[in-house]
């Protein structure tokens, strides 16, 4: 299974993210835009895992020490790529968010997973291979209190990229 740990958002935040995505799509000549159910904040990308590795990831998540914290989205930006950019909604860096991401990463590294330990830039992907003349912009801040993290399985079902929560830790 191809796995990652993420924060999924409730309907109100998801609607605001969809409005940003749709506004960007309307100003773009090309792009592969995120499906509504796929809008999430990745904490740690893990990659392919067998059943034993998946159990170890669940244990690392269960041991994570975090309290509910606010996640605030306040800008739209891009990572420049040839052939079209990755556009995203930026989540403000906060001590609780960064501490949770760092703790999960360190637990997985200690357990032998080859996860990225580099700088973390919290973002929610709105579209890939986007071609537009738009410039990044600030948006009216919005968000919600995060009280759960999900282990997500990524797979293609009938040609459509689908993310499914297979384990949740709630605080």
C-alpha angles and dihedrals in degrees: 000000000000106000143186136167114238149166113238120201133224126249098273095054091040090055091052090049090050090052090054091047093048093047089052092046090053090056096045132088093204141005148126103246124202119259114243093247091050097060106115143130111251114218098178130001109213107173129203115007136175123217095273093050090047089055090052091051090051089052091051090051093047090053094050112120112217140134124212111283138177120263111200125193113202112154147032119225144154145230107222115237134169110256093023138340133258107242121200147173108242121228114210113249111245132176094246093048094047092044092053093048091047093047093051092046093049093047091051093046091052088051092055102261117143097227125155110268094181129109114315118223108186111221143144113226112235097175146347130217088019117173113196142133091228122120124218113274144191118247133199103277117256136160146118143246111278113221101155142046125202135210103223129203116210119206143145113248114187089340094308122116106238129187118201128185109232099171132021131193114197128189 
